[in-house]
Amino acid sequence: MTTTLNLLDPAQAGANWSYGLGIDQTHTDSPNEGNPSELEYYDPAQVSLGSAGAVFTAKTCTPHLCGDGKTRFVVSGAANTHNKRAWQPTAGKPVTITARVKLPSGAGAWPAIWLLPASGVWTNEIDVLEYVRAAFNLHHNTPPATAWQIGPIDYGMTDPTNFHGYKVVWTTDHLEFSVDGRVVKTITDVTKIPAEPMYLIVNLAVVSTVGLPASLTLASLTVSQ
């Protein structure tokens, strides 16, 4: 039997989500591993979850001293399911992630919906979507010293900042990425397919203040298995 989890159910927000990326639990306000290209820090106030979906908003702000010791001038939103929800496909039980998303229009925004290992060791990554500097990228199974990034990818969109459907089907022997019902990439090399429990992250990183304030809007986000 397949079970579908609505991750945007406001009544289950506490059971599904924590704020921040879930990568460094000691510095929940800090960006991705202190990535120097990112300008933001994360604050729960920049995430709004309601009956109509979720909105992650980035904007310039007064200087903020982050937990990693760096001062940042952009505040944004991030949420993760680390230590609350994690998934791994088994034989005959794929993991299917679907989202209906409106991307920000600003060139400085870097929105992403992605998965990392529940172990806390960054040996793998799967992107449901990643949109940086007005281009789509995909990561999958990123082992140490080897970045299997695919991109930029042309999804054939003329209006990426309108709502579109994104989907990943993750099985034990393939990864299938789709946009608006069209398969845009399939990976069948099992050495490049994660084989461990992974948790989900939604965040709006920022690499430039051009176009701020900016928002990432999710009308739906589900995981089925």
Phi and psi restraints in degrees (value plus and minus 20) as a CYANA .aco file:
   2 THR   PHI    -111.0   -71.0
   2 THR   PSI     113.2   153.2
   3 THR   PHI    -132.9   -92.9
   3 THR   PSI     112.1   152.1
   4 THR   PHI    -132.0   -92.0
   4 THR   PSI     107.9   147.9
   5 LEU   PHI    -126.6   -86.6
   5 LEU   PSI     102.3   142.3
   6 ASN   PHI    -106.9   -66.9
   6 ASN   PSI      83.7   123.7
   7 LEU   PHI     -96.5   -56.5
   7 LEU   PSI     -28.0    12.0
   8 LEU   PHI    -123.2   -83.2
   8 LEU   PSI      -5.1    34.9
   9 ASP   PHI     -90.6   -50.6
   9 ASP   PSI      92.3   132.3
  10 PRO   PHI     -78.7   -38.7
  10 PRO   PSI     -50.5   -10.5
  11 ALA   PHI     -88.6   -48.6
  11 ALA   PSI     -39.8     0.2
  12 GLN   PHI    -130.5   -90.5
  12 GLN   PSI      -5.8    34.2
  13 ALA   PHI     -76.6   -36.6
  13 ALA   PSI     -64.0   -24.0
  14 GLY   PHI     -87.5   -47.5
  14 GLY   PSI     -50.3   -10.3
  15 ALA   PHI     -99.0   -59.0
  15 ALA   PSI     -43.3    -3.3
  16 ASN   PHI    -120.0   -80.0
  16 ASN   PSI     -56.2   -16.2
  17 TRP   PHI    -145.1  -105.1
  17 TRP   PSI     127.1   167.1
  18 SER   PHI    -142.3  -102.3
  18 SER   PSI     141.0   181.0
  19 TYR   PHI    -112.1   -72.1
  19 TYR   PSI     135.6   175.6
  20 GLY   PHI      71.6   111.6
  20 GLY   PSI    -192.6  -152.6
  21 LEU   PHI    -107.7   -67.7
  21 LEU   PSI     -40.4    -0.4
  22 GLY   PHI      59.9    99.9
  22 GLY   PSI     -15.1    24.9
  23 ILE   PHI    -104.0   -64.0
  23 ILE   PSI     -72.7   -32.7
  24 ASP   PHI    -134.6   -94.6
  24 ASP   PSI      78.9   118.9
  25 GLN   PHI     -89.1   -49.1
  25 GLN   PSI     -35.2     4.8
  26 THR   PHI    -105.8   -65.8
  26 THR   PSI     -38.7     1.3
  27 HIS   PHI    -150.4  -110.4
  27 HIS   PSI      50.0    90.0
  28 THR   PHI     -88.9   -48.9
  28 THR   PSI     -35.9     4.1
  29 ASP   PHI    -107.9   -67.9
  29 ASP   PSI     -29.3    10.7
  30 SER   PHI    -109.1   -69.1
  30 SER   PSI     131.9   171.9
  31 PRO   PHI     -95.2   -55.2
  31 PRO   PSI    -197.6  -157.6
  32 ASN   PHI     -72.0   -32.0
  32 ASN   PSI      77.9   117.9
  33 GLU   PHI      32.5    72.5
  33 GLU   PSI       9.6    49.6
  34 GLY   PHI      47.3    87.3
  34 GLY   PSI       6.7    46.7
  35 ASN   PHI     -71.0   -31.0
  35 ASN   PSI      98.4   138.4
  36 PRO   PHI     -86.6   -46.6
  36 PRO   PSI     -36.9     3.1
  37 SER   PHI    -100.3   -60.3
  37 SER   PSI     -31.5     8.5
  38 GLU   PHI    -115.8   -75.8
  38 GLU   PSI     116.9   156.9
  39 LEU   PHI    -121.4   -81.4
  39 LEU   PSI     -33.3     6.7
  40 GLU   PHI    -109.5   -69.5
  40 GLU   PSI     140.3   180.3
  41 TYR   PHI    -140.8  -100.8
  41 TYR   PSI     144.4   184.4
  42 TYR   PHI    -129.0   -89.0
  42 TYR   PSI     117.8   157.8
  43 ASP   PHI    -158.1  -118.1
  43 ASP   PSI     113.4   153.4
  44 PRO   PHI     -77.4   -37.4
  44 PRO   PSI     -46.1    -6.1
  45 ALA   PHI     -85.3   -45.3
  45 ALA   PSI     -35.0     5.0
  46 GLN   PHI    -111.3   -71.3
  46 GLN   PSI     -12.1    27.9
  47 VAL   PHI    -139.2   -99.2
  47 VAL   PSI     104.5   144.5
  48 SER   PHI    -138.3   -98.3
  48 SER   PSI     103.5   143.5
  49 LEU   PHI    -142.7  -102.7
  49 LEU   PSI     100.0   140.0
  50 GLY   PHI    -164.9  -124.9
  50 GLY   PSI    -190.4  -150.4
  51 SER   PHI     -85.0   -45.0
  51 SER   PSI     -43.1    -3.1
  52 ALA   PHI    -110.7   -70.7
  52 ALA   PSI     -22.6    17.4
  53 GLY   PHI     109.1   149.1
  53 GLY   PSI    -173.5  -133.5
  54 ALA   PHI    -150.4  -110.4
  54 ALA   PSI     124.2   164.2
  55 VAL   PHI    -149.4  -109.4
  55 VAL   PSI     108.3   148.3
  56 PHE   PHI    -131.3   -91.3
  56 PHE   PSI     104.0   144.0
  57 THR   PHI    -141.9  -101.9
  57 THR   PSI     114.8   154.8
  58 ALA   PHI    -134.3   -94.3
  58 ALA   PSI     120.5   160.5
  59 LYS   PHI    -175.9  -135.9
  59 LYS   PSI     139.5   179.5
  60 THR   PHI     -91.6   -51.6
  60 THR   PSI     136.4   176.4
  61 CYS   PHI    -173.3  -133.3
  61 CYS   PSI     155.3   195.3
  62 THR   PHI     -88.4   -48.4
  62 THR   PSI     136.0   176.0
  63 PRO   PHI     -75.4   -35.4
  63 PRO   PSI     116.8   156.8
  64 HIS   PHI    -148.7  -108.7
  64 HIS   PSI     104.3   144.3
  65 LEU   PHI    -103.6   -63.6
  65 LEU   PSI      94.1   134.1
  66 CYS   PHI    -103.6   -63.6
  66 CYS   PSI     147.5   187.5
  67 GLY   PHI     -83.4   -43.4
  67 GLY   PSI     -40.8    -0.8
  68 ASP   PHI    -108.7   -68.7
  68 ASP   PSI     -13.3    26.7
  69 GLY   PHI      69.6   109.6
  69 GLY   PSI     -19.0    21.0
  70 LYS   PHI    -122.5   -82.5
  70 LYS   PSI     125.5   165.5
  71 THR   PHI    -115.9   -75.9
  71 THR   PSI     110.4   150.4
  72 ARG   PHI    -146.4  -106.4
  72 ARG   PSI     135.7   175.7
  73 PHE   PHI    -139.9   -99.9
  73 PHE   PSI     -11.0    29.0
  74 VAL   PHI    -149.4  -109.4
  74 VAL   PSI     114.1   154.1
  75 VAL   PHI    -135.7   -95.7
  75 VAL   PSI     120.8   160.8
  76 SER   PHI    -168.8  -128.8
  76 SER   PSI    -195.8  -155.8
  77 GLY   PHI    -137.4   -97.4
  77 GLY   PSI     126.5   166.5
  78 ALA   PHI    -172.8  -132.8
  78 ALA   PSI     126.0   166.0
  79 ALA   PHI    -164.5  -124.5
  79 ALA   PSI     131.6   171.6
  80 ASN   PHI    -167.5  -127.5
  80 ASN   PSI     139.9   179.9
  81 THR   PHI    -124.7   -84.7
  81 THR   PSI      -5.5    34.5
  82 HIS   PHI     -76.4   -36.4
  82 HIS   PSI     112.7   152.7
  83 ASN   PHI      47.0    87.0
  83 ASN   PSI     -11.1    28.9
  84 LYS   PHI    -143.6  -103.6
  84 LYS   PSI     -67.3   -27.3
  85 ARG   PHI    -157.7  -117.7
  85 ARG   PSI     116.1   156.1
  86 ALA   PHI    -169.8  -129.8
  86 ALA   PSI     134.2   174.2
  87 TRP   PHI    -157.6  -117.6
  87 TRP   PSI     131.8   171.8
  88 GLN   PHI    -174.4  -134.4
  88 GLN   PSI     110.2   150.2
  89 PRO   PHI     -90.4   -50.4
  89 PRO   PSI     131.6   171.6
  90 THR   PHI    -149.4  -109.4
  90 THR   PSI     154.2   194.2
  91 ALA   PHI     -76.7   -36.7
  91 ALA   PSI     101.1   141.1
  92 GLY   PHI      58.0    98.0
  92 GLY   PSI     -17.3    22.7
  93 LYS   PHI    -150.8  -110.8
  93 LYS   PSI      57.6    97.6
  94 PRO   PHI     -89.7   -49.7
  94 PRO   PSI     141.0   181.0
  95 VAL   PHI    -124.8   -84.8
  95 VAL   PSI     104.5   144.5
  96 THR   PHI    -140.1  -100.1
  96 THR   PSI     102.4   142.4
  97 ILE   PHI    -133.2   -93.2
  97 ILE   PSI     105.8   145.8
  98 THR   PHI    -148.5  -108.5
  98 THR   PSI     122.2   162.2
  99 ALA   PHI    -166.2  -126.2
  99 ALA   PSI     123.3   163.3
 100 ARG   PHI    -133.3   -93.3
 100 ARG   PSI      97.9   137.9
 101 VAL   PHI    -154.3  -114.3
 101 VAL   PSI     121.5   161.5
 102 LYS   PHI    -132.8   -92.8
 102 LYS   PSI      99.4   139.4
 103 LEU   PHI    -105.8   -65.8
 103 LEU   PSI     133.2   173.2
 104 PRO   PHI     -90.6   -50.6
 104 PRO   PSI     133.5   173.5
 105 SER   PHI    -111.1   -71.1
 105 SER   PSI     -39.1     0.9
 106 GLY   PHI     -86.5   -46.5
 106 GLY   PSI     117.3   157.3
 107 ALA   PHI     -86.8   -46.8
 107 ALA   PSI     -38.4     1.6
 108 GLY   PHI    -108.4   -68.4
 108 GLY   PSI     -25.3    14.7
 109 ALA   PHI    -102.9   -62.9
 109 ALA   PSI     126.3   166.3
 110 TRP   PHI    -154.1  -114.1
 110 TRP   PSI      53.1    93.1
 111 PRO   PHI     -98.2   -58.2
 111 PRO   PSI     131.1   171.1
 112 ALA   PHI    -176.6  -136.6
 112 ALA   PSI     126.8   166.8
 113 ILE   PHI    -144.0  -104.0
 113 ILE   PSI      98.9   138.9
 114 TRP   PHI    -172.4  -132.4
 114 TRP   PSI     146.7   186.7
 115 LEU   PHI    -142.6  -102.6
 115 LEU   PSI     123.1   163.1
 116 LEU   PHI    -151.1  -111.1
 116 LEU   PSI     140.4   180.4
 117 PRO   PHI     -82.3   -42.3
 117 PRO   PSI     116.2   156.2
 118 ALA   PHI     -85.3   -45.3
 118 ALA   PSI     -39.7     0.3
 119 SER   PHI     -86.3   -46.3
 119 SER   PSI     -38.7     1.3
 120 GLY   PHI      67.5   107.5
 120 GLY   PSI     -23.3    16.7
 121 VAL   PHI    -119.4   -79.4
 121 VAL   PSI     100.3   140.3
 122 TRP   PHI    -100.8   -60.8
 122 TRP   PSI      53.4    93.4
 123 THR   PHI    -119.9   -79.9
 123 THR   PSI     -37.4     2.6
 124 ASN   PHI    -160.6  -120.6
 124 ASN   PSI     139.9   179.9
 125 GLU   PHI    -175.6  -135.6
 125 GLU   PSI     118.3   158.3
 126 ILE   PHI    -147.2  -107.2
 126 ILE   PSI     109.3   149.3
 127 ASP   PHI    -121.0   -81.0
 127 ASP   PSI     104.2   144.2
 128 VAL   PHI     -94.8   -54.8
 128 VAL   PSI     -62.1   -22.1
 129 LEU   PHI    -177.7  -137.7
 129 LEU   PSI     128.5   168.5
 130 GLU   PHI    -165.1  -125.1
 130 GLU   PSI     108.3   148.3
 131 TYR   PHI    -154.5  -114.5
 131 TYR   PSI      85.2   125.2
 132 VAL   PHI    -152.1  -112.1
 132 VAL   PSI     115.2   155.2
 133 ARG   PHI      30.4    70.4
 133 ARG   PSI      25.7    65.7
 134 ALA   PHI      41.5    81.5
 134 ALA   PSI      10.9    50.9
 135 ALA   PHI    -160.5  -120.5
 135 ALA   PSI     125.1   165.1
 136 PHE   PHI    -109.8   -69.8
 136 PHE   PSI     120.3   160.3
 137 ASN   PHI    -150.7  -110.7
 137 ASN   PSI     141.1   181.1
 138 LEU   PHI    -149.8  -109.8
 138 LEU   PSI     120.2   160.2
 139 HIS   PHI    -137.1   -97.1
 139 HIS   PSI     129.8   169.8
 140 HIS   PHI    -175.4  -135.4
 140 HIS   PSI     116.1   156.1
 141 ASN   PHI      23.1    63.1
 141 ASN   PSI      55.5    95.5
 142 THR   PHI    -119.5   -79.5
 142 THR   PSI      69.2   109.2
 143 PRO   PHI     -98.0   -58.0
 143 PRO   PSI     148.8   188.8
 144 PRO   PHI     -73.6   -33.6
 144 PRO   PSI     112.7   152.7
 145 ALA   PHI      48.9    88.9
 145 ALA   PSI     -13.6    26.4
 146 THR   PHI    -156.5  -116.5
 146 THR   PSI      91.5   131.5
 147 ALA   PHI    -121.5   -81.5
 147 ALA   PSI      84.4   124.4
 148 TRP   PHI    -106.6   -66.6
 148 TRP   PSI      52.1    92.1
 149 GLN   PHI    -116.0   -76.0
 149 GLN   PSI     114.2   154.2
 150 ILE   PHI    -131.0   -91.0
 150 ILE   PSI      99.5   139.5
 151 GLY   PHI     132.0   172.0
 151 GLY   PSI     150.1   190.1
 152 PRO   PHI     -88.1   -48.1
 152 PRO   PSI     129.6   169.6
 153 ILE   PHI    -132.6   -92.6
 153 ILE   PSI     114.5   154.5
 154 ASP   PHI    -110.0   -70.0
 154 ASP   PSI      87.9   127.9
 155 TYR   PHI    -106.0   -66.0
 155 TYR   PSI     -17.4    22.6
 156 GLY   PHI      52.6    92.6
 156 GLY   PSI       2.9    42.9
 157 MET   PHI    -112.5   -72.5
 157 MET   PSI     118.9   158.9
 158 THR   PHI    -122.4   -82.4
 158 THR   PSI     -29.2    10.8
 159 ASP   PHI    -160.5  -120.5
 159 ASP   PSI      40.7    80.7
 160 PRO   PHI     -83.2   -43.2
 160 PRO   PSI     -37.0     3.0
 161 THR   PHI    -109.9   -69.9
 161 THR   PSI     -14.3    25.7
 162 ASN   PHI    -112.6   -72.6
 162 ASN   PSI     151.9   191.9
 163 PHE   PHI     -88.9   -48.9
 163 PHE   PSI     114.6   154.6
 164 HIS   PHI    -159.9  -119.9
 164 HIS   PSI     138.0   178.0
 165 GLY   PHI    -118.9   -78.9
 165 GLY   PSI     110.7   150.7
 166 TYR   PHI    -140.7  -100.7
 166 TYR   PSI     119.8   159.8
 167 LYS   PHI    -166.8  -126.8
 167 LYS   PSI     118.8   158.8
 168 VAL   PHI    -147.0  -107.0
 168 VAL   PSI     108.7   148.7
 169 VAL   PHI    -129.2   -89.2
 169 VAL   PSI      98.9   138.9
 170 TRP   PHI    -135.8   -95.8
 170 TRP   PSI      95.1   135.1
 171 THR   PHI    -139.5   -99.5
 171 THR   PSI    -198.9  -158.9
 172 THR   PHI     -90.1   -50.1
 172 THR   PSI     -37.6     2.4
 173 ASP   PHI    -150.9  -110.9
 173 ASP   PSI     -14.1    25.9
 174 HIS   PHI    -181.2  -141.2
 174 HIS   PSI     138.0   178.0
 175 LEU   PHI    -141.3  -101.3
 175 LEU   PSI     111.4   151.4
 176 GLU   PHI    -146.2  -106.2
 176 GLU   PSI     103.8   143.8
 177 PHE   PHI    -128.9   -88.9
 177 PHE   PSI     109.8   149.8
 178 SER   PHI    -151.0  -111.0
 178 SER   PSI     131.1   171.1
 179 VAL   PHI    -152.6  -112.6
 179 VAL   PSI     104.2   144.2
 180 ASP   PHI      31.9    71.9
 180 ASP   PSI      19.1    59.1
 181 GLY   PHI      62.7   102.7
 181 GLY   PSI     -22.0    18.0
 182 ARG   PHI    -122.0   -82.0
 182 ARG   PSI     108.3   148.3
 183 VAL   PHI     -93.2   -53.2
 183 VAL   PSI     103.2   143.2
 184 VAL   PHI    -126.8   -86.8
 184 VAL   PSI     -37.1     2.9
 185 LYS   PHI    -183.3  -143.3
 185 LYS   PSI     117.0   157.0
 186 THR   PHI    -149.7  -109.7
 186 THR   PSI     114.1   154.1
 187 ILE   PHI    -138.8   -98.8
 187 ILE   PSI     105.5   145.5
 188 THR   PHI    -140.4  -100.4
 188 THR   PSI     -22.4    17.6
 189 ASP   PHI     -96.0   -56.0
 189 ASP   PSI      88.4   128.4
 190 VAL   PHI     -85.4   -45.4
 190 VAL   PSI     -38.6     1.4
 191 THR   PHI     -93.0   -53.0
 191 THR   PSI     -32.9     7.1
 192 LYS   PHI    -131.3   -91.3
 192 LYS   PSI      -3.1    36.9
 193 ILE   PHI    -135.8   -95.8
 193 ILE   PSI     100.8   140.8
 194 PRO   PHI     -76.9   -36.9
 194 PRO   PSI     123.1   163.1
 195 ALA   PHI    -152.7  -112.7
 195 ALA   PSI      33.7    73.7
 196 GLU   PHI    -175.4  -135.4
 196 GLU   PSI     139.8   179.8
 197 PRO   PHI     -82.0   -42.0
 197 PRO   PSI     120.4   160.4
 198 MET   PHI    -155.3  -115.3
 198 MET   PSI     128.2   168.2
 199 TYR   PHI    -129.6   -89.6
 199 TYR   PSI     144.8   184.8
 200 LEU   PHI    -125.0   -85.0
 200 LEU   PSI     122.7   162.7
 201 ILE   PHI    -147.3  -107.3
 201 ILE   PSI     119.6   159.6
 202 VAL   PHI    -145.1  -105.1
 202 VAL   PSI     105.4   145.4
 203 ASN   PHI    -171.1  -131.1
 203 ASN   PSI     139.7   179.7
 204 LEU   PHI    -142.6  -102.6
 204 LEU   PSI      72.2   112.2
 205 ALA   PHI    -100.3   -60.3
 205 ALA   PSI     148.1   188.1
 206 VAL   PHI    -159.6  -119.6
 206 VAL   PSI     109.0   149.0
 207 VAL   PHI    -133.3   -93.3
 207 VAL   PSI     -25.3    14.7
 208 SER   PHI    -180.0  -140.0
 208 SER   PSI     128.7   168.7
 209 THR   PHI    -101.7   -61.7
 209 THR   PSI     -21.9    18.1
 210 VAL   PHI     -81.8   -41.8
 210 VAL   PSI     106.2   146.2
 211 GLY   PHI      68.9   108.9
 211 GLY   PSI     -20.0    20.0
 212 LEU   PHI    -101.4   -61.4
 212 LEU   PSI     127.2   167.2
 213 PRO   PHI     -90.9   -50.9
 213 PRO   PSI     135.2   175.2
 214 ALA   PHI    -161.6  -121.6
 214 ALA   PSI     132.0   172.0
 215 SER   PHI    -153.7  -113.7
 215 SER   PSI     122.0   162.0
 216 LEU   PHI    -125.3   -85.3
 216 LEU   PSI     101.4   141.4
 217 THR   PHI    -137.1   -97.1
 217 THR   PSI     107.3   147.3
 218 LEU   PHI    -132.2   -92.2
 218 LEU   PSI      98.1   138.1
 219 ALA   PHI    -102.6   -62.6
 219 ALA   PSI     -47.6    -7.6
 220 SER   PHI    -176.7  -136.7
 220 SER   PSI     133.0   173.0
 221 LEU   PHI    -176.4  -136.4
 221 LEU   PSI      93.5   133.5
 222 THR   PHI    -150.6  -110.6
 222 THR   PSI     133.9   173.9
 223 VAL   PHI    -147.7  -107.7
 223 VAL   PSI     107.2   147.2
 224 SER   PHI    -138.5   -98.5
 224 SER   PSI     123.1   163.1
